Amino acid sequence: MGWCQPTSCCFCLSPRTGTLILGYMGVLTAAIGLLITLVDAIGNKNLPLVEVLSVEEVVRAAVCVWLIQGVTKEKSSMMLPYMLLKGLVILIMCIGFPGLSIYLGVHGLWKESAICAAVGAFVIGITTYCYKVVDVVYEEIKQLEKASMDPECNIAYNQFQNAPTDNNFTRF
């Protein structure tokens, strides 16, 4: 028994369109994050942190560009880096948010602990939903690639395309 597969993105867009929007939003937010990081680096003396954050933003932008290319060119292998990175992010959030919530609760910050748990559950839910939308498109493209490589499917399709038409046949 598997997870529910979303049939649309945000209840109105196709999963393919939603995946493209996620890719473009990822590139845009990575570019904005890189710009903010570099502007902050001007007065910051903690240069190693700035370098790490800059590399993270560049990697995120590159992975999102690969996602966009994978969807537009229908290459599932180009979508894998995005899916691996998002899976890792979800795993880290599933450990980090509860850990932070427990830490805050142990130190008597109950209100902050509850807020952290609620925000964490929301963010993990949204991120997992976006991951599943991309996964639907990935599986769809993978099936198309598999069908295009299967010689029996191509032979049957080509025979159907080249089959003589029966002019005496009438359709109702």
C-alpha positions in Angstrom: 0.0 0.0 0.0 1.6 3.3 -1.1 1.1 6.9 -0.5 -1.7 8.9 -2.0 -0.6 10.3 -5.4 -1.7 13.9 -6.0 -3.6 14.3 -9.3 -3.1 18.0 -9.3 -0.9 20.6 -7.8 -2.6 23.0 -5.5 -6.0 21.7 -6.6 -6.0 23.5 -10.0 -2.7 22.9 -11.9 -1.4 19.7 -13.5 1.4 18.0 -11.7 3.7 18.9 -14.6 2.9 22.6 -14.4 3.2 22.5 -10.6 6.6 20.9 -10.9 7.8 23.6 -13.3 6.5 26.3 -10.9 8.4 24.6 -8.1 11.5 24.6 -10.2 11.2 28.2 -11.2 10.4 29.2 -7.6 13.5 27.3 -6.4 15.7 29.1 -8.9 14.2 32.5 -7.9 14.5 31.9 -4.1 18.1 30.6 -4.5 19.0 33.7 -6.5 17.5 36.0 -3.9 19.2 34.0 -1.1 22.5 34.2 -2.8 22.1 37.9 -3.3 21.2 38.4 0.4 24.1 36.2 1.5 26.6 38.2 -0.7 25.3 41.6 0.5 25.5 40.4 4.1 29.0 39.2 3.5 30.2 42.8 2.9 30.1 43.7 6.6 30.4 40.2 8.0 33.6 38.8 9.4 32.4 35.2 9.5 33.5 34.5 5.9 33.4 30.6 6.1 29.7 30.7 7.0 29.0 33.0 4.1 30.9 30.7 1.7 28.9 27.7 2.9 25.6 29.5 2.4 26.7 30.8 -1.0 27.6 27.3 -2.1 24.3 25.9 -0.8 22.3 28.5 -2.8 24.3 27.8 -6.0 23.7 24.0 -5.6 20.0 24.6 -4.9 19.7 26.8 -8.0 21.5 24.2 -10.2 19.3 21.4 -8.9 16.2 23.4 -9.7 17.5 24.1 -13.2 18.0 20.4 -13.7 14.5 19.8 -12.5 13.1 22.3 -15.1 15.2 20.7 -17.8 14.2 17.2 -16.8 10.5 18.1 -17.1 10.8 20.1 -20.3 13.0 17.5 -22.1 11.3 14.6 -20.4 14.4 13.1 -18.9 13.8 11.5 -15.5 17.5 11.3 -14.7 17.7 15.1 -14.6 15.0 15.2 -12.0 16.8 12.8 -9.6 19.1 15.4 -8.0 16.1 17.6 -7.0 14.3 14.6 -5.5 17.4 13.4 -3.6 18.0 16.9 -2.2 14.3 17.3 -1.2 14.3 13.9 0.4 17.3 14.8 2.4 15.7 18.1 3.5 12.5 16.3 4.5 14.6 13.8 6.6 16.5 16.6 8.3 13.3 18.5 9.1 11.7 15.3 10.5 14.6 15.1 12.9 15.2 18.8 13.5 11.7 20.1 14.2 10.8 17.5 16.8 14.3 17.8 18.4 14.0 21.5 18.7 10.5 21.3 20.1 11.7 18.8 22.7 14.7 20.9 23.6 12.4 24.0 24.0 10.0 22.0 26.1 12.7 20.6 28.4 13.9 24.1 29.1 10.5 25.3 30.1 9.6 27.2 26.9 6.2 25.5 26.4 4.7 28.1 24.2 7.7 28.2 21.9 7.8 24.4 21.9 4.2 24.2 20.8 4.7 26.8 18.1 7.8 25.0 16.8 5.9 21.7 16.6 3.0 23.3 14.8 5.1 25.2 12.3 7.3 22.1 11.8 4.4 19.9 11.0 3.0 22.5 8.5 6.4 22.9 6.8 7.1 19.2 6.6 3.6 18.6 5.2 3.9 21.2 2.5 7.4 20.1 1.6 6.3 16.4 1.4 3.3 17.4 -0.8 5.6 19.3 -3.2 7.9 16.2 -3.2 5.0 14.0 -4.1 3.9 16.3 -6.9 7.4 16.1 -8.4 7.4 12.3 -7.8 4.2 11.9 -9.9 5.8 13.7 -12.8 9.1 11.8 -12.4 7.2 8.4 -12.5 5.2 9.6 -15.5 8.3 10.6 -17.4 10.0 7.4 -16.4 7.1 5.4 -17.9 7.3 7.4 -21.1 11.0 6.7 -21.3 10.4 3.0 -20.7 7.7 2.8 -23.3 9.9 4.6 -25.9 12.7 2.1 -25.3 10.5 -1.0 -25.4 10.7 -2.3 -29.0 7.3 -4.2 -28.7 5.5 -1.0 -27.8 7.1 0.8 -30.7 6.4 -2.0 -33.2 2.8 -2.2 -32.1 2.4 1.6 -32.3 4.1 1.8 -35.7 1.9 -1.0 -37.0 -1.2 0.7 -35.7 -0.1 4.0 -37.4 0.6 2.3 -40.7 -2.4 0.0 -40.7 -4.6 0.3 -43.8 -7.9 2.0 -43.0 -11.2 0.3 -43.8 -13.3 2.7 -45.7 -16.4 0.5 -45.3 -16.3 0.8 -41.5 -18.6 3.4 -40.2 -18.4 4.8 -36.7 -21.4 5.4 -34.6 
